[in-house]
Amino acid sequence: MNLEKLDPKAAYEHAYNVIKGRWPEAEAVIMTNPEWASLYAYKVIKGRWPEAEAVIISDPESAYWYAHNVIKSRWFEAEATIMTSPVWAYWYARYVIKGRWPEAEAVIKNSPHWAGRYARDIIKNK
């Protein structure tokens, strides 16, 4: 397989579906994309991937999934990124923090939909 022409998604899929394990030669390609790097850590490495965390942390959705699925706890270094998105701030508060996240409430309240869900699911239940 020509690694020079490989994109991050194809590299992840080959590692997961064909190799069924780590593919060190393609990891530099996979870690160029936060989504595929997060999924690779979760499904292939089955644990933290420190070398890719700088990329994963750049995207609120990928950072949320990495915290939820891989770290299985708060990822304090990524919280500034996650709280830029009302959607992912809500999910992070609900399923990672499992309670209110006051630092993100100013962002969440900017979205009527997510503010309503946050009030219903997180504030009201606590």
Summary of the structure (lengths in Angstrom):
residues: 126
radius of gyration: 16.3
end to end distance: 52.6
largest distance: 53.7
contacts: 397
relative contact order: 0.10
helix: 72%
strand: 0%
